[in-house]
Amino acid sequence: MTAAALPPPTRAKPVMRRVWFCLGCLLVIVTPPVALLPGPGGTMTFALGFGLMLKNSRWAKRRYVLFKRRWPGTGAWVDWGLRRASARRRVARDRLAGAACD
């Protein structure tokens, strides 16, 4: 299937957005007990839950923006870990600016 044949992306319905947000909250809440088990389970459950929360909640996005303004270095690492498009744009912009300074 070519890119032209794909249907346009649609936004999730409000009920499904709430379901995904609640699932994300549940994953974040379950993280501490899962983290006690051997292996990377705690990290994975937190990352999945946090990603679902950011993707489906304006409230979570606003809180995340405030967090990034207060601690920009940590916010950059979180963006990178979540593979956010903003992190990729920032890296490309910094590389371009570094090349222009040389």
C-alpha atoms as an extended CHARMM CRD file, in Angstrom:
* protein
*
       102  EXT
         1         1  MET       CA              0.0000000000        0.0000000000        0.0000000000  PROA      1               0.0000000000
         2         2  THR       CA              1.4660000000        3.3420000000       -0.9830000000  PROA      2               0.0000000000
         3         3  ALA       CA              1.4230000000        6.4880000000        1.1480000000  PROA      3               0.0000000000
         4         4  ALA       CA             -1.2230000000        8.0350000000       -1.0990000000  PROA      4               0.0000000000
         5         5  ALA       CA             -3.5320000000        5.0590000000       -0.5880000000  PROA      5               0.0000000000
         6         6  LEU       CA             -3.4230000000        5.2170000000        3.2270000000  PROA      6               0.0000000000
         7         7  PRO       CA             -6.4130000000        6.7800000000        4.9560000000  PROA      7               0.0000000000
         8         8  PRO       CA             -5.7530000000       10.0080000000        6.8760000000  PROA      8               0.0000000000
         9         9  PRO       CA             -4.9640000000        9.5480000000       10.5710000000  PROA      9               0.0000000000
        10        10  THR       CA             -7.9130000000       10.0360000000       12.8780000000  PROA      10              0.0000000000
        11        11  ARG       CA             -7.9800000000       11.2110000000       16.4420000000  PROA      11              0.0000000000
        12        12  ALA       CA             -9.1950000000        8.7590000000       19.0400000000  PROA      12              0.0000000000
        13        13  LYS       CA            -12.6990000000        9.2250000000       20.3510000000  PROA      13              0.0000000000
        14        14  PRO       CA            -12.9210000000       10.9390000000       23.7550000000  PROA      14              0.0000000000
        15        15  VAL       CA            -14.0240000000        7.7530000000       25.5020000000  PROA      15              0.0000000000
        16        16  MET       CA            -11.0710000000        5.8010000000       24.1280000000  PROA      16              0.0000000000
        17        17  ARG       CA             -8.7030000000        8.6380000000       25.0580000000  PROA      17              0.0000000000
        18        18  ARG       CA             -9.9150000000        8.3710000000       28.6410000000  PROA      18              0.0000000000
        19        19  VAL       CA             -9.5220000000        4.5930000000       28.5850000000  PROA      19              0.0000000000
        20        20  TRP       CA             -5.9420000000        4.8750000000       27.2880000000  PROA      20              0.0000000000
        21        21  PHE       CA             -5.1660000000        7.5990000000       29.8580000000  PROA      21              0.0000000000
        22        22  CYS       CA             -6.5550000000        5.4330000000       32.6900000000  PROA      22              0.0000000000
        23        23  LEU       CA             -4.5230000000        2.4690000000       31.4480000000  PROA      23              0.0000000000
        24        24  GLY       CA             -1.4300000000        4.6860000000       31.4700000000  PROA      24              0.0000000000
        25        25  CYS       CA             -2.1800000000        5.7900000000       35.0490000000  PROA      25              0.0000000000
        26        26  LEU       CA             -2.6580000000        2.1730000000       36.0740000000  PROA      26              0.0000000000
        27        27  LEU       CA              0.6940000000        1.2140000000       34.5540000000  PROA      27              0.0000000000
        28        28  VAL       CA              2.4430000000        4.0510000000       36.3840000000  PROA      28              0.0000000000
        29        29  ILE       CA              0.7720000000        3.0460000000       39.6740000000  PROA      29              0.0000000000
        30        30  VAL       CA              1.7470000000       -0.6130000000       39.1910000000  PROA      30              0.0000000000
        31        31  THR       CA              5.3770000000        0.3070000000       38.4750000000  PROA      31              0.0000000000
        32        32  PRO       CA              6.7930000000        0.1730000000       42.0600000000  PROA      32              0.0000000000
        33        33  PRO       CA              5.7230000000       -3.4380000000       42.7600000000  PROA      33              0.0000000000
        34        34  VAL       CA              6.8220000000       -4.5180000000       39.2780000000  PROA      34              0.0000000000
        35        35  ALA       CA             10.1750000000       -2.7870000000       39.7910000000  PROA      35              0.0000000000
        36        36  LEU       CA             10.8930000000       -5.1240000000       42.7260000000  PROA      36              0.0000000000
        37        37  LEU       CA             10.9040000000       -8.0990000000       40.3720000000  PROA      37              0.0000000000
        38        38  PRO       CA             14.1790000000       -8.9300000000       38.6290000000  PROA      38              0.0000000000
        39        39  GLY       CA             14.6140000000       -7.4670000000       35.1720000000  PROA      39              0.0000000000
        40        40  PRO       CA             13.6720000000       -4.2170000000       33.4580000000  PROA      40              0.0000000000
        41        41  GLY       CA              9.9070000000       -4.5840000000       34.0020000000  PROA      41              0.0000000000
        42        42  GLY       CA              9.5400000000       -1.4960000000       36.1810000000  PROA      42              0.0000000000
        43        43  THR       CA             11.2340000000        0.7410000000       33.6600000000  PROA      43              0.0000000000
        44        44  MET       CA              9.1160000000       -0.6150000000       30.8390000000  PROA      44              0.0000000000
        45        45  THR       CA              5.7940000000       -0.2960000000       32.6880000000  PROA      45              0.0000000000
        46        46  PHE       CA              6.5920000000        3.2800000000       33.7060000000  PROA      46              0.0000000000
        47        47  ALA       CA              7.6650000000        4.2680000000       30.1930000000  PROA      47              0.0000000000
        48        48  LEU       CA              4.5680000000        2.7210000000       28.6110000000  PROA      48              0.0000000000
        49        49  GLY       CA              2.2400000000        4.2910000000       31.1600000000  PROA      49              0.0000000000
        50        50  PHE       CA              3.8850000000        7.6940000000       30.9250000000  PROA      50              0.0000000000
        51        51  GLY       CA              3.7520000000        7.5680000000       27.1350000000  PROA      51              0.0000000000
        52        52  LEU       CA              0.0500000000        6.6880000000       27.1550000000  PROA      52              0.0000000000
        53        53  MET       CA             -0.6650000000        9.4950000000       29.5940000000  PROA      53              0.0000000000
        54        54  LEU       CA              1.2110000000       12.0850000000       27.5070000000  PROA      54              0.0000000000
        55        55  LYS       CA             -0.3890000000       10.9390000000       24.2840000000  PROA      55              0.0000000000
        56        56  ASN       CA             -3.9640000000       11.0460000000       25.5700000000  PROA      56              0.0000000000
        57        57  SER       CA             -4.2250000000       13.8440000000       28.1330000000  PROA      57              0.0000000000
        58        58  ARG       CA             -3.9050000000       17.5900000000       27.7730000000  PROA      58              0.0000000000
        59        59  TRP       CA             -3.4800000000       17.8650000000       31.5510000000  PROA      59              0.0000000000
        60        60  ALA       CA             -0.4840000000       15.5070000000       31.4760000000  PROA      60              0.0000000000
        61        61  LYS       CA              1.0170000000       17.4060000000       28.5340000000  PROA      61              0.0000000000
        62        62  ARG       CA              0.7190000000       20.7330000000       30.3970000000  PROA      62              0.0000000000
        63        63  ARG       CA              2.3410000000       19.2380000000       33.4950000000  PROA      63              0.0000000000
        64        64  TYR       CA              5.1220000000       17.7920000000       31.3410000000  PROA      64              0.0000000000
        65        65  VAL       CA              5.7740000000       21.1820000000       29.7030000000  PROA      65              0.0000000000
        66        66  LEU       CA              6.0420000000       22.7970000000       33.1530000000  PROA      66              0.0000000000
        67        67  PHE       CA              8.4390000000       20.0240000000       34.1990000000  PROA      67              0.0000000000
        68        68  LYS       CA             10.5920000000       20.6020000000       31.1090000000  PROA      68              0.0000000000
        69        69  ARG       CA             10.7350000000       24.3360000000       31.7340000000  PROA      69              0.0000000000
        70        70  ARG       CA             11.8710000000       23.8070000000       35.3010000000  PROA      70              0.0000000000
        71        71  TRP       CA             14.3880000000       21.0390000000       34.5490000000  PROA      71              0.0000000000
        72        72  PRO       CA             15.2910000000       21.3200000000       30.8330000000  PROA      72              0.0000000000
        73        73  GLY       CA             18.1770000000       18.8450000000       30.9590000000  PROA      73              0.0000000000
        74        74  THR       CA             16.0310000000       16.0910000000       32.4420000000  PROA      74              0.0000000000
        75        75  GLY       CA             13.2160000000       16.9290000000       30.0340000000  PROA      75              0.0000000000
        76        76  ALA       CA             15.5820000000       16.4620000000       27.0980000000  PROA      76              0.0000000000
        77        77  TRP       CA             16.5270000000       12.9930000000       28.3490000000  PROA      77              0.0000000000
        78        78  VAL       CA             12.8720000000       12.0660000000       28.8090000000  PROA      78              0.0000000000
        79        79  ASP       CA             12.0840000000       13.2780000000       25.2790000000  PROA      79              0.0000000000
        80        80  TRP       CA             14.9180000000       11.1800000000       23.9340000000  PROA      80              0.0000000000
        81        81  GLY       CA             13.7730000000        8.1280000000       25.9250000000  PROA      81              0.0000000000
        82        82  LEU       CA             10.2100000000        8.4680000000       24.6910000000  PROA      82              0.0000000000
        83        83  ARG       CA             11.4380000000        8.9080000000       21.0990000000  PROA      83              0.0000000000
        84        84  ARG       CA              9.4610000000       12.1270000000       20.7920000000  PROA      84              0.0000000000
        85        85  ALA       CA              9.5360000000       14.0490000000       17.5260000000  PROA      85              0.0000000000
        86        86  SER       CA             10.5080000000       17.2040000000       19.4200000000  PROA      86              0.0000000000
        87        87  ALA       CA             13.7110000000       15.5130000000       20.5790000000  PROA      87              0.0000000000
        88        88  ARG       CA             14.6170000000       14.5540000000       17.0040000000  PROA      88              0.0000000000
        89        89  ARG       CA             13.9260000000       18.0950000000       15.7840000000  PROA      89              0.0000000000
        90        90  ARG       CA             16.0370000000       19.5580000000       18.5780000000  PROA      90              0.0000000000
        91        91  VAL       CA             18.9820000000       17.2710000000       17.7990000000  PROA      91              0.0000000000
        92        92  ALA       CA             18.7740000000       18.1070000000       14.0770000000  PROA      92              0.0000000000
        93        93  ARG       CA             18.5710000000       21.8410000000       14.8560000000  PROA      93              0.0000000000
        94        94  ASP       CA             21.5790000000       21.6330000000       17.1940000000  PROA      94              0.0000000000
        95        95  ARG       CA             23.6130000000       19.7360000000       14.5910000000  PROA      95              0.0000000000
        96        96  LEU       CA             22.7460000000       22.3370000000       11.9730000000  PROA      96              0.0000000000
        97        97  ALA       CA             23.6920000000       25.1780000000       14.3220000000  PROA      97              0.0000000000
        98        98  GLY       CA             26.9570000000       23.4080000000       15.1860000000  PROA      98              0.0000000000
        99        99  ALA       CA             27.8010000000       22.9940000000       11.5060000000  PROA      99              0.0000000000
       100       100  ALA       CA             27.0490000000       26.6700000000       10.8420000000  PROA      100             0.0000000000
       101       101  CYS       CA             29.4070000000       27.7590000000       13.6550000000  PROA      101             0.0000000000
       102       102  ASP       CA             32.3310000000       25.7600000000       12.2730000000  PROA      102             0.0000000000
